[in-house]
Amino acid sequence: MDRYDGAGDAATNLHGLNGATLTQVISIVTHHHERWDGTGSRRLKGDEIPLGARIVAVANTFDTIVTDGPYRGAKSHAEAIQAIRLESGQAFDPQVVEAFLKLRTAPTERIHLLPRTHVRGTAEVLPGATMNGSERLATRPA
């Protein structure tokens, strides 16, 4: 997404999103492959990268490592955490990595995962919830 072509104008009110919210989402999606050290595609460095994009970069990397891919098998959570630690300060914001690692080791409340087809209305993503692709959504136990 190197330039804005106006296609997003028609989508600014989809599902109750306003223009500001959609702009934030686009910014996160556009910049989540930037690197903390400035060697990413747009050469943004450090705090120039939107915070949401820095958070998604760590979460996306973790998910990619622990999930089976078409050309490689999933690795363990420990291996994913090690890889993220090694890239802290280079690919990732060190403060985001630190917060992520605290989340990974903190006890979390028990949650149930339901197929999205069984959820109606707005769903809540809970602190510590584990999302499994697009087919599952975290909800509180009844």
C-alpha positions as CSV (number, residue, x, y, z in Angstrom):
1,M,0.0,0.0,0.0
2,D,2.4,2.6,-1.2
3,R,-0.2,5.2,-2.0
4,Y,-3.8,6.0,-1.2
5,D,-6.1,5.4,-4.1
6,G,-9.4,6.4,-2.6
7,A,-10.8,2.9,-2.4
8,G,-11.0,3.1,1.4
9,D,-13.5,6.0,1.3
10,A,-16.5,3.7,0.6
11,A,-15.4,1.5,3.5
12,T,-15.0,4.0,6.3
13,N,-18.3,3.2,7.9
14,L,-18.3,-0.5,7.5
15,H,-19.5,-2.3,10.6
16,G,-19.6,1.0,12.6
17,L,-16.0,1.9,11.9
18,N,-15.4,5.6,11.6
19,G,-12.7,7.2,9.4
20,A,-10.3,7.6,12.3
21,T,-10.6,4.0,13.3
22,L,-10.1,2.7,9.8
23,T,-7.1,5.0,9.4
24,Q,-5.5,3.5,12.5
25,V,-6.2,0.0,11.2
26,I,-4.6,0.8,7.9
27,S,-1.6,2.3,9.6
28,I,-1.1,-0.9,11.7
29,V,-1.5,-3.1,8.7
30,T,0.8,-1.0,6.5
31,H,3.6,-0.7,9.1
32,H,3.7,-4.0,11.0
33,H,6.6,-5.3,8.9
34,E,8.8,-2.3,9.8
35,R,11.8,-3.0,11.9
36,W,12.7,-1.2,15.1
37,D,16.2,-0.5,13.9
38,G,15.0,1.3,10.7
39,T,15.9,-1.4,8.2
40,G,12.3,-2.2,7.1
41,S,10.7,-1.4,3.8
42,R,9.7,2.2,4.6
43,R,12.8,2.9,6.7
44,L,10.7,4.0,9.7
45,K,12.7,3.6,13.0
46,G,11.8,3.3,16.6
47,D,8.9,5.4,17.7
48,E,8.2,6.5,14.1
49,I,6.5,3.1,13.8
50,P,2.9,3.3,15.1
51,L,2.6,1.5,18.5
52,G,-0.2,-0.8,17.2
53,A,2.1,-1.9,14.3
54,R,4.9,-2.7,16.8
55,I,2.5,-4.8,18.9
56,V,1.1,-6.6,15.9
57,A,4.7,-7.3,14.6
58,V,5.6,-9.3,17.8
59,A,2.2,-11.1,18.0
60,N,2.3,-12.0,14.2
61,T,5.8,-13.3,14.5
62,F,5.0,-15.5,17.5
63,D,1.9,-16.8,15.7
64,T,3.8,-17.5,12.6
65,I,6.5,-19.5,14.4
66,V,4.1,-21.6,16.5
67,T,1.7,-22.4,13.6
68,D,2.2,-25.0,10.9
69,G,3.0,-23.3,7.6
70,P,2.8,-24.7,4.0
71,Y,6.6,-25.1,3.9
72,R,7.5,-25.7,7.5
73,G,6.2,-27.2,10.7
74,A,5.3,-25.3,13.8
75,K,8.0,-24.7,16.4
76,S,7.5,-24.7,20.2
77,H,6.4,-21.7,22.2
78,A,9.9,-21.7,23.8
79,E,11.5,-21.5,20.4
80,A,9.2,-18.6,19.4
81,I,10.0,-16.7,22.5
82,Q,13.7,-17.2,22.0
83,A,13.5,-15.9,18.4
84,I,11.6,-12.8,19.6
85,R,14.1,-12.2,22.4
86,L,16.9,-12.4,19.9
87,E,15.3,-9.7,17.6
88,S,14.4,-7.3,20.5
89,G,16.0,-4.0,19.7
90,Q,16.6,-4.9,16.1
91,A,13.3,-6.1,14.6
92,F,11.1,-5.3,17.6
93,D,10.5,-2.6,20.1
94,P,12.2,-3.8,23.3
95,Q,9.3,-2.5,25.5
96,V,6.8,-4.3,23.4
97,V,8.8,-7.5,23.7
98,E,9.1,-7.1,27.4
99,A,5.3,-6.6,27.8
100,F,4.7,-9.6,25.5
101,L,7.0,-11.8,27.5
102,K,5.2,-10.8,30.7
103,L,1.9,-11.7,29.2
104,R,3.2,-15.1,28.1
105,T,4.3,-15.9,31.7
106,A,1.4,-14.4,33.6
107,P,-1.5,-16.6,34.8
108,T,-4.6,-16.0,32.8
109,E,-8.3,-16.6,33.5
110,R,-9.7,-19.7,31.9
111,I,-11.5,-19.0,28.6
112,H,-13.4,-21.1,26.1
113,L,-12.9,-20.9,22.4
114,L,-16.1,-21.1,20.3
115,P,-16.4,-21.3,16.5
116,R,-17.2,-17.8,15.1
117,T,-20.4,-19.2,13.6
118,H,-21.8,-19.6,17.1
119,V,-21.2,-16.0,18.2
120,R,-23.8,-13.3,17.5
121,G,-23.3,-9.5,17.8
122,T,-20.1,-7.9,19.1
123,A,-17.6,-10.2,20.7
124,E,-15.1,-9.2,23.3
125,V,-11.4,-10.2,23.1
126,L,-10.4,-10.9,26.7
127,P,-7.0,-10.1,28.2
128,G,-4.8,-13.2,27.9
129,A,-7.2,-14.7,25.3
130,T,-5.6,-17.0,22.7
131,M,-7.0,-16.6,19.2
132,N,-6.7,-19.5,16.8
133,G,-6.8,-18.2,13.3
134,S,-10.0,-16.6,12.0
135,E,-12.3,-19.5,12.9
136,R,-12.2,-19.1,16.7
137,L,-13.2,-16.3,19.0
138,A,-12.4,-16.0,22.8
139,T,-15.4,-15.6,25.0
140,R,-16.0,-15.6,28.8
141,P,-17.3,-18.9,30.3
142,A,-21.1,-18.8,31.0
